Amino acid sequence: MEDGRIVTDISALVPGEKPGQFIGRVWIYEDVTRQKQLEAQLIQLAERDPLTNLYNRRRFHEEIERIIADASGAKAHAGLLAIDLDGFADQR
């Protein structure tokens, strides 16, 4: 929606007295904004390092595999620059 809310909608036909006859339709709308926000936060926590906000090892490997597959399918080249941050906070 324009105000940022996320709304789902479900509709169902209302049956009439005769088989195959319908007298209307019922629409159900549900605001799922908070649920979607919490899902995004959980994904963020599961995929990223809290200190650097970089992908964690599992997500990093998934992303590298996707990039390699995309480059291979497009017959293009891909490169990787890796920096090891072990002990990063201890260096002064």
PDB file with one MODEL, atoms N, CA, C and O in Angstrom:
MODEL        1
ATOM      1  N   MET A   1       0.828  -1.166   0.000  1.00  0.00           N
ATOM      2  CA  MET A   1       0.000   0.000   0.000  1.00  0.00           C
ATOM      3  C   MET A   1       0.884   1.244   0.000  1.00  0.00           C
ATOM      4  O   MET A   1       2.074   1.165   0.303  1.00  0.00           O
ATOM      5  N   GLU A   2       0.312   2.363  -0.332  1.00  0.00           N
ATOM      6  CA  GLU A   2       1.086   3.597  -0.425  1.00  0.00           C
ATOM      7  C   GLU A   2       1.708   4.015   0.905  1.00  0.00           C
ATOM      8  O   GLU A   2       2.759   4.656   0.916  1.00  0.00           O
ATOM      9  N   ASP A   3       1.080   3.664   2.019  1.00  0.00           N
ATOM     10  CA  ASP A   3       1.605   4.053   3.328  1.00  0.00           C
ATOM     11  C   ASP A   3       2.614   3.048   3.886  1.00  0.00           C
ATOM     12  O   ASP A   3       3.065   3.190   5.022  1.00  0.00           O
ATOM     13  N   GLY A   4       2.973   2.031   3.090  1.00  0.00           N
ATOM     14  CA  GLY A   4       3.976   1.060   3.505  1.00  0.00           C
ATOM     15  C   GLY A   4       3.428  -0.214   4.118  1.00  0.00           C
ATOM     16  O   GLY A   4       4.172  -1.170   4.337  1.00  0.00           O
ATOM     17  N   ARG A   5       2.136  -0.236   4.397  1.00  0.00           N
ATOM     18  CA  ARG A   5       1.560  -1.452   4.970  1.00  0.00           C
ATOM     19  C   ARG A   5       1.524  -2.566   3.928  1.00  0.00           C
ATOM     20  O   ARG A   5       1.422  -2.314   2.727  1.00  0.00           O
ATOM     21  N   ILE A   6       1.610  -3.802   4.415  1.00  0.00           N
ATOM     22  CA  ILE A   6       1.505  -4.976   3.554  1.00  0.00           C
ATOM     23  C   ILE A   6       0.211  -5.682   3.930  1.00  0.00           C
ATOM     24  O   ILE A   6       0.007  -6.051   5.086  1.00  0.00           O
ATOM     25  N   VAL A   7      -0.658  -5.865   2.948  1.00  0.00           N
ATOM     26  CA  VAL A   7      -1.973  -6.434   3.191  1.00  0.00           C
ATOM     27  C   VAL A   7      -2.161  -7.636   2.272  1.00  0.00           C
ATOM     28  O   VAL A   7      -1.875  -7.562   1.076  1.00  0.00           O
ATOM     29  N   THR A   8      -2.643  -8.745   2.835  1.00  0.00           N
ATOM     30  CA  THR A   8      -2.997  -9.899   2.020  1.00  0.00           C
ATOM     31  C   THR A   8      -4.501  -9.910   1.823  1.00  0.00           C
ATOM     32  O   THR A   8      -5.253  -9.371   2.634  1.00  0.00           O
ATOM     33  N   ASP A   9      -4.925 -10.529   0.739  1.00  0.00           N
ATOM     34  CA  ASP A   9      -6.359 -10.644   0.505  1.00  0.00           C
ATOM     35  C   ASP A   9      -6.691 -12.054   0.043  1.00  0.00           C
ATOM     36  O   ASP A   9      -5.948 -12.674  -0.719  1.00  0.00           O
ATOM     37  N   ILE A  10      -7.819 -12.539   0.522  1.00  0.00           N
ATOM     38  CA  ILE A  10      -8.338 -13.861   0.161  1.00  0.00           C
ATOM     39  C   ILE A  10      -9.808 -13.660  -0.176  1.00  0.00           C
ATOM     40  O   ILE A  10     -10.515 -12.903   0.488  1.00  0.00           O
ATOM     41  N   SER A  11     -10.249 -14.343  -1.207  1.00  0.00           N
ATOM     42  CA  SER A  11     -11.672 -14.245  -1.539  1.00  0.00           C
ATOM     43  C   SER A  11     -12.252 -15.637  -1.695  1.00  0.00           C
ATOM     44  O   SER A  11     -11.552 -16.588  -2.043  1.00  0.00           O
ATOM     45  N   ALA A  12     -13.539 -15.734  -1.433  1.00  0.00           N
ATOM     46  CA  ALA A  12     -14.249 -17.003  -1.581  1.00  0.00           C
ATOM     47  C   ALA A  12     -15.652 -16.718  -2.087  1.00  0.00           C
ATOM     48  O   ALA A  12     -16.287 -15.740  -1.693  1.00  0.00           O
ATOM     49  N   LEU A  13     -16.121 -17.590  -2.965  1.00  0.00           N
ATOM     50  CA  LEU A  13     -17.488 -17.471  -3.456  1.00  0.00           C
ATOM     51  C   LEU A  13     -18.457 -17.952  -2.386  1.00  0.00           C
ATOM     52  O   LEU A  13     -18.175 -18.908  -1.664  1.00  0.00           O
ATOM     53  N   VAL A  14     -19.597 -17.285  -2.289  1.00  0.00           N
ATOM     54  CA  VAL A  14     -20.640 -17.679  -1.334  1.00  0.00           C
ATOM     55  C   VAL A  14     -21.667 -18.495  -2.112  1.00  0.00           C
ATOM     56  O   VAL A  14     -22.317 -17.977  -3.020  1.00  0.00           O
ATOM     57  N   PRO A  15     -21.814 -19.779  -1.754  1.00  0.00           N
ATOM     58  CA  PRO A  15     -22.729 -20.628  -2.515  1.00  0.00           C
ATOM     59  C   PRO A  15     -24.192 -20.256  -2.282  1.00  0.00           C
ATOM     60  O   PRO A  15     -24.586 -19.822  -1.199  1.00  0.00           O
ATOM     61  N   GLY A  16     -24.978 -20.441  -3.339  1.00  0.00           N
ATOM     62  CA  GLY A  16     -26.417 -20.206  -3.238  1.00  0.00           C
ATOM     63  C   GLY A  16     -27.136 -21.497  -2.888  1.00  0.00           C
ATOM     64  O   GLY A  16     -26.519 -22.476  -2.469  1.00  0.00           O
ATOM     65  N   GLU A  17     -28.449 -21.484  -3.067  1.00  0.00           N
ATOM     66  CA  GLU A  17     -29.253 -22.661  -2.724  1.00  0.00           C
ATOM     67  C   GLU A  17     -29.101 -23.780  -3.734  1.00  0.00           C
ATOM     68  O   GLU A  17     -29.194 -24.952  -3.367  1.00  0.00           O
ATOM     69  N   LYS A  18     -28.869 -23.452  -4.995  1.00  0.00           N
ATOM     70  CA  LYS A  18     -28.733 -24.466  -6.042  1.00  0.00           C
ATOM     71  C   LYS A  18     -27.261 -24.768  -6.279  1.00  0.00           C
ATOM     72  O   LYS A  18     -26.420 -23.877  -6.158  1.00  0.00           O
ATOM     73  N   PRO A  19     -26.934 -26.028  -6.619  1.00  0.00           N
ATOM     74  CA  PRO A  19     -25.536 -26.374  -6.917  1.00  0.00           C
ATOM     75  C   PRO A  19     -25.008 -25.534  -8.084  1.00  0.00           C
ATOM     76  O   PRO A  19     -25.688 -25.373  -9.097  1.00  0.00           O
ATOM     77  N   GLY A  20     -23.825 -25.014  -7.938  1.00  0.00           N
ATOM     78  CA  GLY A  20     -23.213 -24.203  -8.978  1.00  0.00           C
ATOM     79  C   GLY A  20     -23.662 -22.754  -8.990  1.00  0.00           C
ATOM     80  O   GLY A  20     -23.173 -21.957  -9.791  1.00  0.00           O
ATOM     81  N   GLN A  21     -24.585 -22.407  -8.109  1.00  0.00           N
ATOM     82  CA  GLN A  21     -25.076 -21.034  -8.019  1.00  0.00           C
ATOM     83  C   GLN A  21     -24.347 -20.320  -6.887  1.00  0.00           C
ATOM     84  O   GLN A  21     -24.136 -20.888  -5.815  1.00  0.00           O
ATOM     85  N   PHE A  22     -23.970 -19.089  -7.132  1.00  0.00           N
ATOM     86  CA  PHE A  22     -23.272 -18.311  -6.121  1.00  0.00           C
ATOM     87  C   PHE A  22     -24.007 -16.991  -5.947  1.00  0.00           C
ATOM     88  O   PHE A  22     -24.470 -16.386  -6.914  1.00  0.00           O
ATOM     89  N   ILE A  23     -24.103 -16.562  -4.705  1.00  0.00           N
ATOM     90  CA  ILE A  23     -24.843 -15.331  -4.439  1.00  0.00           C
ATOM     91  C   ILE A  23     -23.914 -14.144  -4.165  1.00  0.00           C
ATOM     92  O   ILE A  23     -24.377 -13.021  -3.963  1.00  0.00           O
ATOM     93  N   GLY A  24     -22.652 -14.391  -4.160  1.00  0.00           N
ATOM     94  CA  GLY A  24     -21.723 -13.291  -3.915  1.00  0.00           C
ATOM     95  C   GLY A  24     -20.326 -13.789  -3.635  1.00  0.00           C
ATOM     96  O   GLY A  24     -19.999 -14.954  -3.860  1.00  0.00           O
ATOM     97  N   ARG A  25     -19.524 -12.896  -3.147  1.00  0.00           N
ATOM     98  CA  ARG A  25     -18.120 -13.192  -2.840  1.00  0.00           C
ATOM     99  C   ARG A  25     -17.758 -12.495  -1.534  1.00  0.00           C
ATOM    100  O   ARG A  25     -18.172 -11.363  -1.283  1.00  0.00           O
ATOM    101  N   VAL A  26     -16.988 -13.181  -0.714  1.00  0.00           N
ATOM    102  CA  VAL A  26     -16.501 -12.620   0.543  1.00  0.00           C
ATOM    103  C   VAL A  26     -15.009 -12.344   0.378  1.00  0.00           C
ATOM    104  O   VAL A  26     -14.257 -13.202  -0.084  1.00  0.00           O
ATOM    105  N   TRP A  27     -14.595 -11.147   0.758  1.00  0.00           N
ATOM    106  CA  TRP A  27     -13.187 -10.765   0.716  1.00  0.00           C
ATOM    107  C   TRP A  27     -12.686 -10.600   2.140  1.00  0.00           C
ATOM    108  O   TRP A  27     -13.347  -9.989   2.979  1.00  0.00           O
ATOM    109  N   ILE A  28     -11.504 -11.156   2.402  1.00  0.00           N
ATOM    110  CA  ILE A  28     -10.881 -11.020   3.717  1.00  0.00           C
ATOM    111  C   ILE A  28      -9.519 -10.363   3.506  1.00  0.00           C
ATOM    112  O   ILE A  28      -8.681 -10.867   2.757  1.00  0.00           O
ATOM    113  N   TYR A  29      -9.316  -9.242   4.172  1.00  0.00           N
ATOM    114  CA  TYR A  29      -8.051  -8.524   4.104  1.00  0.00           C
ATOM    115  C   TYR A  29      -7.366  -8.622   5.462  1.00  0.00           C
ATOM    116  O   TYR A  29      -8.008  -8.511   6.507  1.00  0.00           O
ATOM    117  N   GLU A  30      -6.048  -8.831   5.429  1.00  0.00           N
ATOM    118  CA  GLU A  30      -5.294  -8.937   6.683  1.00  0.00           C
ATOM    119  C   GLU A  30      -4.017  -8.112   6.570  1.00  0.00           C
ATOM    120  O   GLU A  30      -3.261  -8.249   5.607  1.00  0.00           O
ATOM    121  N   ASP A  31      -3.786  -7.267   7.550  1.00  0.00           N
ATOM    122  CA  ASP A  31      -2.563  -6.466   7.606  1.00  0.00           C
ATOM    123  C   ASP A  31      -1.448  -7.345   8.180  1.00  0.00           C
ATOM    124  O   ASP A  31      -1.481  -7.704   9.357  1.00  0.00           O
ATOM    125  N   VAL A  32      -0.461  -7.689   7.345  1.00  0.00           N
ATOM    126  CA  VAL A  32       0.643  -8.554   7.765  1.00  0.00           C
ATOM    127  C   VAL A  32       1.973  -7.795   7.805  1.00  0.00           C
ATOM    128  O   VAL A  32       3.045  -8.392   7.710  1.00  0.00           O
ATOM    129  N   THR A  33       1.885  -6.482   7.947  1.00  0.00           N
ATOM    130  CA  THR A  33       3.081  -5.641   7.938  1.00  0.00           C
ATOM    131  C   THR A  33       4.070  -6.059   9.016  1.00  0.00           C
ATOM    132  O   THR A  33       5.249  -6.267   8.728  1.00  0.00           O
ATOM    133  N   ARG A  34       3.607  -6.184  10.242  1.00  0.00           N
ATOM    134  CA  ARG A  34       4.504  -6.519  11.363  1.00  0.00           C
ATOM    135  C   ARG A  34       5.131  -7.897  11.162  1.00  0.00           C
ATOM    136  O   ARG A  34       6.317  -8.087  11.429  1.00  0.00           O
ATOM    137  N   GLN A  35       4.336  -8.857  10.692  1.00  0.00           N
ATOM    138  CA  GLN A  35       4.854 -10.205  10.444  1.00  0.00           C
ATOM    139  C   GLN A  35       5.968 -10.164   9.396  1.00  0.00           C
ATOM    140  O   GLN A  35       6.998 -10.814   9.573  1.00  0.00           O
ATOM    141  N   LYS A  36       5.781  -9.423   8.324  1.00  0.00           N
ATOM    142  CA  LYS A  36       6.790  -9.316   7.276  1.00  0.00           C
ATOM    143  C   LYS A  36       8.046  -8.606   7.791  1.00  0.00           C
ATOM    144  O   LYS A  36       9.159  -8.964   7.406  1.00  0.00           O
ATOM    145  N   GLN A  37       7.873  -7.605   8.657  1.00  0.00           N
ATOM    146  CA  GLN A  37       9.022  -6.914   9.243  1.00  0.00           C
ATOM    147  C   GLN A  37       9.830  -7.873  10.114  1.00  0.00           C
ATOM    148  O   GLN A  37      11.059  -7.881  10.054  1.00  0.00           O
ATOM    149  N   LEU A  38       9.143  -8.680  10.922  1.00  0.00           N
ATOM    150  CA  LEU A  38       9.833  -9.646  11.778  1.00  0.00           C
ATOM    151  C   LEU A  38      10.548 -10.703  10.942  1.00  0.00           C
ATOM    152  O   LEU A  38      11.660 -11.110  11.282  1.00  0.00           O
ATOM    153  N   GLU A  39       9.922 -11.153   9.851  1.00  0.00           N
ATOM    154  CA  GLU A  39      10.564 -12.116   8.958  1.00  0.00           C
ATOM    155  C   GLU A  39      11.852 -11.537   8.385  1.00  0.00           C
ATOM    156  O   GLU A  39      12.870 -12.227   8.323  1.00  0.00           O
ATOM    157  N   ALA A  40      11.813 -10.280   7.968  1.00  0.00           N
ATOM    158  CA  ALA A  40      13.005  -9.628   7.422  1.00  0.00           C
ATOM    159  C   ALA A  40      14.106  -9.515   8.477  1.00  0.00           C
ATOM    160  O   ALA A  40      15.282  -9.699   8.166  1.00  0.00           O
ATOM    161  N   GLN A  41      13.733  -9.213   9.720  1.00  0.00           N
ATOM    162  CA  GLN A  41      14.723  -9.125  10.797  1.00  0.00           C
ATOM    163  C   GLN A  41      15.353 -10.488  11.071  1.00  0.00           C
ATOM    164  O   GLN A  41      16.561 -10.579  11.288  1.00  0.00           O
ATOM    165  N   LEU A  42      14.554 -11.536  11.064  1.00  0.00           N
ATOM    166  CA  LEU A  42      15.088 -12.880  11.296  1.00  0.00           C
ATOM    167  C   LEU A  42      16.035 -13.292  10.178  1.00  0.00           C
ATOM    168  O   LEU A  42      17.073 -13.903  10.436  1.00  0.00           O
ATOM    169  N   ILE A  43      15.690 -12.966   8.954  1.00  0.00           N
ATOM    170  CA  ILE A  43      16.579 -13.273   7.830  1.00  0.00           C
ATOM    171  C   ILE A  43      17.881 -12.505   7.977  1.00  0.00           C
ATOM    172  O   ILE A  43      18.957 -13.059   7.753  1.00  0.00           O
ATOM    173  N   GLN A  44      17.794 -11.245   8.350  1.00  0.00           N
ATOM    174  CA  GLN A  44      18.993 -10.419   8.572  1.00  0.00           C
ATOM    175  C   GLN A  44      19.887 -11.059   9.636  1.00  0.00           C
ATOM    176  O   GLN A  44      21.097 -11.169   9.443  1.00  0.00           O
ATOM    177  N   LEU A  45      19.302 -11.477  10.745  1.00  0.00           N
ATOM    178  CA  LEU A  45      20.083 -12.091  11.823  1.00  0.00           C
ATOM    179  C   LEU A  45      20.680 -13.425  11.392  1.00  0.00           C
ATOM    180  O   LEU A  45      21.788 -13.767  11.805  1.00  0.00           O
ATOM    181  N   ALA A  46      19.965 -14.179  10.571  1.00  0.00           N
ATOM    182  CA  ALA A  46      20.442 -15.491  10.143  1.00  0.00           C
ATOM    183  C   ALA A  46      21.516 -15.416   9.075  1.00  0.00           C
ATOM    184  O   ALA A  46      22.322 -16.337   8.947  1.00  0.00           O
ATOM    185  N   GLU A  47      21.543 -14.325   8.298  1.00  0.00           N
ATOM    186  CA  GLU A  47      22.436 -14.262   7.151  1.00  0.00           C
ATOM    187  C   GLU A  47      23.630 -13.324   7.305  1.00  0.00           C
ATOM    188  O   GLU A  47      24.570 -13.406   6.516  1.00  0.00           O
ATOM    189  N   ARG A  48      23.620 -12.448   8.285  1.00  0.00           N
ATOM    190  CA  ARG A  48      24.664 -11.424   8.348  1.00  0.00           C
ATOM    191  C   ARG A  48      25.396 -11.404   9.686  1.00  0.00           C
ATOM    192  O   ARG A  48      24.835 -11.739  10.730  1.00  0.00           O
ATOM    193  N   ASP A  49      26.642 -11.010   9.627  1.00  0.00           N
ATOM    194  CA  ASP A  49      27.457 -10.833  10.819  1.00  0.00           C
ATOM    195  C   ASP A  49      27.022  -9.536  11.501  1.00  0.00           C
ATOM    196  O   ASP A  49      26.913  -8.503  10.841  1.00  0.00           O
ATOM    197  N   PRO A  50      26.770  -9.574  12.820  1.00  0.00           N
ATOM    198  CA  PRO A  50      26.277  -8.367  13.492  1.00  0.00           C
ATOM    199  C   PRO A  50      27.298  -7.225  13.564  1.00  0.00           C
ATOM    200  O   PRO A  50      26.907  -6.060  13.633  1.00  0.00           O
ATOM    201  N   LEU A  51      28.592  -7.536  13.550  1.00  0.00           N
ATOM    202  CA  LEU A  51      29.612  -6.498  13.642  1.00  0.00           C
ATOM    203  C   LEU A  51      29.848  -5.793  12.306  1.00  0.00           C
ATOM    204  O   LEU A  51      29.890  -4.564  12.245  1.00  0.00           O
ATOM    205  N   THR A  52      30.000  -6.575  11.243  1.00  0.00           N
ATOM    206  CA  THR A  52      30.358  -6.013   9.938  1.00  0.00           C
ATOM    207  C   THR A  52      29.177  -5.847   8.998  1.00  0.00           C
ATOM    208  O   THR A  52      29.269  -5.117   8.011  1.00  0.00           O
ATOM    209  N   ASN A  53      28.065  -6.518   9.293  1.00  0.00           N
ATOM    210  CA  ASN A  53      26.884  -6.553   8.431  1.00  0.00           C
ATOM    211  C   ASN A  53      27.177  -7.237   7.090  1.00  0.00           C
ATOM    212  O   ASN A  53      26.421  -7.078   6.132  1.00  0.00           O
ATOM    213  N   LEU A  54      28.273  -7.996   7.028  1.00  0.00           N
ATOM    214  CA  LEU A  54      28.583  -8.790   5.837  1.00  0.00           C
ATOM    215  C   LEU A  54      27.885 -10.134   5.945  1.00  0.00           C
ATOM    216  O   LEU A  54      27.507 -10.563   7.036  1.00  0.00           O
ATOM    217  N   TYR A  55      27.714 -10.801   4.796  1.00  0.00           N
ATOM    218  CA  TYR A  55      27.116 -12.131   4.820  1.00  0.00           C
ATOM    219  C   TYR A  55      27.941 -13.075   5.687  1.00  0.00           C
ATOM    220  O   TYR A  55      29.170 -12.990   5.702  1.00  0.00           O
ATOM    221  N   ASN A  56      27.271 -13.976   6.412  1.00  0.00           N
ATOM    222  CA  ASN A  56      27.992 -15.001   7.149  1.00  0.00           C
ATOM    223  C   ASN A  56      28.478 -16.070   6.175  1.00  0.00           C
ATOM    224  O   ASN A  56      28.189 -15.999   4.980  1.00  0.00           O
ATOM    225  N   ARG A  57      29.206 -17.049   6.672  1.00  0.00           N
ATOM    226  CA  ARG A  57      29.835 -18.056   5.810  1.00  0.00           C
ATOM    227  C   ARG A  57      28.806 -18.796   4.942  1.00  0.00           C
ATOM    228  O   ARG A  57      29.020 -18.945   3.739  1.00  0.00           O
ATOM    229  N   ARG A  58      27.720 -19.250   5.516  1.00  0.00           N
ATOM    230  CA  ARG A  58      26.712 -20.000   4.764  1.00  0.00           C
ATOM    231  C   ARG A  58      26.125 -19.151   3.645  1.00  0.00           C
ATOM    232  O   ARG A  58      26.054 -19.591   2.498  1.00  0.00           O
ATOM    233  N   ARG A  59      25.709 -17.947   3.976  1.00  0.00           N
ATOM    234  CA  ARG A  59      25.091 -17.067   2.973  1.00  0.00           C
ATOM    235  C   ARG A  59      26.108 -16.617   1.940  1.00  0.00           C
ATOM    236  O   ARG A  59      25.773 -16.450   0.767  1.00  0.00           O
ATOM    237  N   PHE A  60      27.359 -16.417   2.370  1.00  0.00           N
ATOM    238  CA  PHE A  60      28.429 -16.053   1.454  1.00  0.00           C
ATOM    239  C   PHE A  60      28.612 -17.130   0.393  1.00  0.00           C
ATOM    240  O   PHE A  60      28.714 -16.827  -0.796  1.00  0.00           O
ATOM    241  N   HIS A  61      28.654 -18.397   0.830  1.00  0.00           N
ATOM    242  CA  HIS A  61      28.828 -19.496  -0.124  1.00  0.00           C
ATOM    243  C   HIS A  61      27.632 -19.608  -1.073  1.00  0.00           C
ATOM    244  O   HIS A  61      27.808 -19.886  -2.259  1.00  0.00           O
ATOM    245  N   GLU A  62      26.427 -19.394  -0.564  1.00  0.00           N
ATOM    246  CA  GLU A  62      25.244 -19.413  -1.434  1.00  0.00           C
ATOM    247  C   GLU A  62      25.340 -18.314  -2.491  1.00  0.00           C
ATOM    248  O   GLU A  62      25.026 -18.543  -3.659  1.00  0.00           O
ATOM    249  N   GLU A  63      25.770 -17.132  -2.082  1.00  0.00           N
ATOM    250  CA  GLU A  63      25.853 -15.998  -3.006  1.00  0.00           C
ATOM    251  C   GLU A  63      26.950 -16.225  -4.041  1.00  0.00           C
ATOM    252  O   GLU A  63      26.763 -15.902  -5.214  1.00  0.00           O
ATOM    253  N   ILE A  64      28.087 -16.774  -3.628  1.00  0.00           N
ATOM    254  CA  ILE A  64      29.175 -17.070  -4.571  1.00  0.00           C
ATOM    255  C   ILE A  64      28.707 -18.092  -5.603  1.00  0.00           C
ATOM    256  O   ILE A  64      28.971 -17.934  -6.795  1.00  0.00           O
ATOM    257  N   GLU A  65      28.013 -19.141  -5.154  1.00  0.00           N
ATOM    258  CA  GLU A  65      27.499 -20.144  -6.089  1.00  0.00           C
ATOM    259  C   GLU A  65      26.531 -19.514  -7.090  1.00  0.00           C
ATOM    260  O   GLU A  65      26.557 -19.853  -8.273  1.00  0.00           O
ATOM    261  N   ARG A  66      25.680 -18.602  -6.624  1.00  0.00           N
ATOM    262  CA  ARG A  66      24.723 -17.931  -7.518  1.00  0.00           C
ATOM    263  C   ARG A  66      25.457 -17.064  -8.536  1.00  0.00           C
ATOM    264  O   ARG A  66      25.118 -17.068  -9.719  1.00  0.00           O
ATOM    265  N   ILE A  67      26.459 -16.323  -8.079  1.00  0.00           N
ATOM    266  CA  ILE A  67      27.220 -15.451  -8.978  1.00  0.00           C
ATOM    267  C   ILE A  67      27.952 -16.265 -10.031  1.00  0.00           C
ATOM    268  O   ILE A  67      27.968 -15.892 -11.204  1.00  0.00           O
ATOM    269  N   ILE A  68      28.557 -17.377  -9.623  1.00  0.00           N
ATOM    270  CA  ILE A  68      29.269 -18.238 -10.567  1.00  0.00           C
ATOM    271  C   ILE A  68      28.295 -18.824 -11.589  1.00  0.00           C
ATOM    272  O   ILE A  68      28.595 -18.864 -12.782  1.00  0.00           O
ATOM    273  N   ALA A  69      27.137 -19.274 -11.127  1.00  0.00           N
ATOM    274  CA  ALA A  69      26.130 -19.826 -12.039  1.00  0.00           C
ATOM    275  C   ALA A  69      25.632 -18.760 -13.016  1.00  0.00           C
ATOM    276  O   ALA A  69      25.472 -19.037 -14.205  1.00  0.00           O
ATOM    277  N   ASP A  70      25.387 -17.553 -12.527  1.00  0.00           N
ATOM    278  CA  ASP A  70      24.936 -16.457 -13.400  1.00  0.00           C
ATOM    279  C   ASP A  70      26.002 -16.124 -14.446  1.00  0.00           C
ATOM    280  O   ASP A  70      25.690 -15.950 -15.624  1.00  0.00           O
ATOM    281  N   ALA A  71      27.258 -16.038 -14.010  1.00  0.00           N
ATOM    282  CA  ALA A  71      28.346 -15.714 -14.935  1.00  0.00           C
ATOM    283  C   ALA A  71      28.528 -16.824 -15.962  1.00  0.00           C
ATOM    284  O   ALA A  71      28.765 -16.555 -17.140  1.00  0.00           O
ATOM    285  N   SER A  72      28.417 -18.058 -15.518  1.00  0.00           N
ATOM    286  CA  SER A  72      28.562 -19.188 -16.425  1.00  0.00           C
ATOM    287  C   SER A  72      27.448 -19.202 -17.464  1.00  0.00           C
ATOM    288  O   SER A  72      27.696 -19.447 -18.645  1.00  0.00           O
ATOM    289  N   GLY A  73      26.221 -18.940 -17.022  1.00  0.00           N
ATOM    290  CA  GLY A  73      25.086 -18.924 -17.944  1.00  0.00           C
ATOM    291  C   GLY A  73      25.171 -17.794 -18.946  1.00  0.00           C
ATOM    292  O   GLY A  73      24.702 -17.935 -20.075  1.00  0.00           O
ATOM    293  N   ALA A  74      25.760 -16.675 -18.555  1.00  0.00           N
ATOM    294  CA  ALA A  74      25.883 -15.519 -19.436  1.00  0.00           C
ATOM    295  C   ALA A  74      27.219 -15.534 -20.184  1.00  0.00           C
ATOM    296  O   ALA A  74      27.521 -14.607 -20.936  1.00  0.00           O
ATOM    297  N   LYS A  75      28.012 -16.582 -19.977  1.00  0.00           N
ATOM    298  CA  LYS A  75      29.350 -16.676 -20.574  1.00  0.00           C
ATOM    299  C   LYS A  75      30.157 -15.414 -20.273  1.00  0.00           C
ATOM    300  O   LYS A  75      30.796 -14.832 -21.150  1.00  0.00           O
ATOM    301  N   ALA A  76      30.105 -15.016 -19.007  1.00  0.00           N
ATOM    302  CA  ALA A  76      30.814 -13.818 -18.550  1.00  0.00           C
ATOM    303  C   ALA A  76      31.842 -14.216 -17.500  1.00  0.00           C
ATOM    304  O   ALA A  76      31.904 -15.373 -17.082  1.00  0.00           O
ATOM    305  N   HIS A  77      32.635 -13.259 -17.086  1.00  0.00           N
ATOM    306  CA  HIS A  77      33.637 -13.488 -16.051  1.00  0.00           C
ATOM    307  C   HIS A  77      33.135 -12.936 -14.719  1.00  0.00           C
ATOM    308  O   HIS A  77      32.339 -11.999 -14.682  1.00  0.00           O
ATOM    309  N   ALA A  78      33.610 -13.527 -13.638  1.00  0.00           N
ATOM    310  CA  ALA A  78      33.287 -13.041 -12.299  1.00  0.00           C
ATOM    311  C   ALA A  78      34.584 -13.015 -11.501  1.00  0.00           C
ATOM    312  O   ALA A  78      35.478 -13.830 -11.726  1.00  0.00           O
ATOM    313  N   GLY A  79      34.677 -12.085 -10.577  1.00  0.00           N
ATOM    314  CA  GLY A  79      35.871 -11.976  -9.751  1.00  0.00           C
ATOM    315  C   GLY A  79      35.494 -11.932  -8.281  1.00  0.00           C
ATOM    316  O   GLY A  79      34.347 -11.650  -7.935  1.00  0.00           O
ATOM    317  N   LEU A  80      36.453 -12.209  -7.424  1.00  0.00           N
ATOM    318  CA  LEU A  80      36.226 -12.210  -5.984  1.00  0.00           C
ATOM    319  C   LEU A  80      37.422 -11.570  -5.301  1.00  0.00           C
ATOM    320  O   LEU A  80      38.570 -11.922  -5.569  1.00  0.00           O
ATOM    321  N   LEU A  81      37.138 -10.631  -4.421  1.00  0.00           N
ATOM    322  CA  LEU A  81      38.159 -10.022  -3.577  1.00  0.00           C
ATOM    323  C   LEU A  81      37.803 -10.401  -2.150  1.00  0.00           C
ATOM    324  O   LEU A  81      36.734 -10.039  -1.659  1.00  0.00           O
ATOM    325  N   ALA A  82      38.690 -11.126  -1.480  1.00  0.00           N
ATOM    326  CA  ALA A  82      38.420 -11.578  -0.119  1.00  0.00           C
ATOM    327  C   ALA A  82      39.415 -10.942   0.845  1.00  0.00           C
ATOM    328  O   ALA A  82      40.612 -10.866   0.568  1.00  0.00           O
ATOM    329  N   ILE A  83      38.901 -10.491   1.967  1.00  0.00           N
ATOM    330  CA  ILE A  83      39.736  -9.914   3.017  1.00  0.00           C
ATOM    331  C   ILE A  83      39.423 -10.668   4.302  1.00  0.00           C
ATOM    332  O   ILE A  83      38.267 -10.728   4.719  1.00  0.00           O
ATOM    333  N   ASP A  84      40.428 -11.235   4.923  1.00  0.00           N
ATOM    334  CA  ASP A  84      40.246 -11.996   6.152  1.00  0.00           C
ATOM    335  C   ASP A  84      40.217 -11.019   7.321  1.00  0.00           C
ATOM    336  O   ASP A  84      41.191 -10.303   7.557  1.00  0.00           O
ATOM    337  N   LEU A  85      39.103 -10.984   8.055  1.00  0.00           N
ATOM    338  CA  LEU A  85      38.931 -10.033   9.144  1.00  0.00           C
ATOM    339  C   LEU A  85      39.143 -10.644  10.535  1.00  0.00           C
ATOM    340  O   LEU A  85      38.779 -10.026  11.536  1.00  0.00           O
ATOM    341  N   ASP A  86      39.723 -11.838  10.614  1.00  0.00           N
ATOM    342  CA  ASP A  86      39.984 -12.431  11.926  1.00  0.00           C
ATOM    343  C   ASP A  86      40.865 -11.500  12.741  1.00  0.00           C
ATOM    344  O   ASP A  86      41.887 -11.015  12.254  1.00  0.00           O
ATOM    345  N   GLY A  87      40.473 -11.256  13.968  1.00  0.00           N
ATOM    346  CA  GLY A  87      41.259 -10.390  14.834  1.00  0.00           C
ATOM    347  C   GLY A  87      41.140  -8.909  14.479  1.00  0.00           C
ATOM    348  O   GLY A  87      41.926  -8.096  14.966  1.00  0.00           O
ATOM    349  N   PHE A  88      40.189  -8.554  13.653  1.00  0.00           N
ATOM    350  CA  PHE A  88      40.014  -7.174  13.200  1.00  0.00           C
ATOM    351  C   PHE A  88      39.867  -6.210  14.369  1.00  0.00           C
ATOM    352  O   PHE A  88      40.479  -5.142  14.362  1.00  0.00           O
ATOM    353  N   ALA A  89      39.068  -6.563  15.372  1.00  0.00           N
ATOM    354  CA  ALA A  89      38.807  -5.663  16.499  1.00  0.00           C
ATOM    355  C   ALA A  89      40.024  -5.552  17.424  1.00  0.00           C
ATOM    356  O   ALA A  89      40.149  -4.572  18.157  1.00  0.00           O
ATOM    357  N   ASP A  90      40.918  -6.539  17.398  1.00  0.00           N
ATOM    358  CA  ASP A  90      42.077  -6.537  18.300  1.00  0.00           C
ATOM    359  C   ASP A  90      43.231  -5.699  17.772  1.00  0.00           C
ATOM    360  O   ASP A  90      44.138  -5.368  18.535  1.00  0.00           O
ATOM    361  N   GLN A  91      43.227  -5.346  16.491  1.00  0.00           N
ATOM    362  CA  GLN A  91      44.337  -4.600  15.897  1.00  0.00           C
ATOM    363  C   GLN A  91      44.208  -3.117  16.218  1.00  0.00           C
ATOM    364  O   GLN A  91      43.165  -2.510  15.976  1.00  0.00           O
ATOM    365  N   ARG A  92      45.278  -2.536  16.767  1.00  0.00           N
ATOM    366  CA  ARG A  92      45.258  -1.096  17.080  1.00  0.00           C
ATOM    367  C   ARG A  92      46.545  -0.466  16.676  1.00  0.00           C
ATOM    368  O   ARG A  92      46.725   0.738  16.856  1.00  0.00           O
TER     369      ARG A  92
ENDMDL
END
